[in-house]
């Protein structure tokens, strides 16, 4: 029977590292959304109106 000495401390904290990485990804995504919200995109100011002649309509019974 062999005994192994556990010399690595970091292996027991893998789930904490994973939670921190996921939190950083969500924080980055949230910051990106906030930055996109700050951009003032121009709204269209031209009204689009197209007149269709009555000949193109078909009566379906």
MOQUIMO-V96223 format. One record per residue. N is the residue number from 0. SS is DSSP state (2 for helix, 1 for strand, 0 for the rest). NEAR is the number of other C-alpha atoms within 12 Angstrom. D_FIRST is the distance of its C-alpha to the first C-alpha in whole Angstrom. Layout:
# MOQUIMO-V96223
n=N ss=SS near=NEAR d_first=D_FIRST
n=N ss=SS near=NEAR d_first=D_FIRST
This chain:
# MOQUIMO-V96223
n=0 ss=0 near=3 d_first=0
n=1 ss=0 near=4 d_first=4
n=2 ss=0 near=5 d_first=7
n=3 ss=0 near=7 d_first=10
n=4 ss=0 near=7 d_first=13
n=5 ss=0 near=9 d_first=16
n=6 ss=0 near=8 d_first=19
n=7 ss=0 near=10 d_first=21
n=8 ss=0 near=9 d_first=24
n=9 ss=2 near=11 d_first=26
n=10 ss=2 near=12 d_first=24
n=11 ss=2 near=12 d_first=24
n=12 ss=2 near=12 d_first=28
n=13 ss=2 near=13 d_first=28
n=14 ss=2 near=12 d_first=31
n=15 ss=2 near=13 d_first=33
n=16 ss=2 near=14 d_first=33
n=17 ss=2 near=14 d_first=34
n=18 ss=2 near=13 d_first=37
n=19 ss=2 near=14 d_first=38
n=20 ss=2 near=14 d_first=39
n=21 ss=2 near=14 d_first=40
n=22 ss=2 near=14 d_first=43
n=23 ss=2 near=14 d_first=44
n=24 ss=2 near=14 d_first=45
n=25 ss=2 near=14 d_first=47
n=26 ss=2 near=14 d_first=48
n=27 ss=2 near=14 d_first=49
n=28 ss=2 near=14 d_first=51
n=29 ss=2 near=14 d_first=53
n=30 ss=2 near=14 d_first=54
n=31 ss=2 near=14 d_first=55
n=32 ss=2 near=13 d_first=57
n=33 ss=2 near=12 d_first=59
n=34 ss=2 near=12 d_first=60
n=35 ss=2 near=12 d_first=61
n=36 ss=2 near=11 d_first=63
n=37 ss=2 near=10 d_first=65
n=38 ss=0 near=10 d_first=67
n=39 ss=0 near=8 d_first=70
n=40 ss=0 near=8 d_first=71
n=41 ss=0 near=7 d_first=74
n=42 ss=0 near=7 d_first=76
n=43 ss=0 near=7 d_first=78
n=44 ss=0 near=6 d_first=81
n=45 ss=0 near=7 d_first=83
n=46 ss=0 near=7 d_first=84
n=47 ss=0 near=7 d_first=84
n=48 ss=0 near=6 d_first=86
n=49 ss=0 near=6 d_first=87
n=50 ss=0 near=8 d_first=90
n=51 ss=0 near=8 d_first=90
n=52 ss=0 near=8 d_first=93
n=53 ss=2 near=8 d_first=94
n=54 ss=2 near=8 d_first=94
n=55 ss=2 near=8 d_first=90
n=56 ss=0 near=8 d_first=90
n=57 ss=0 near=8 d_first=90
n=58 ss=0 near=7 d_first=91
n=59 ss=0 near=4 d_first=88
n=60 ss=0 near=3 d_first=90
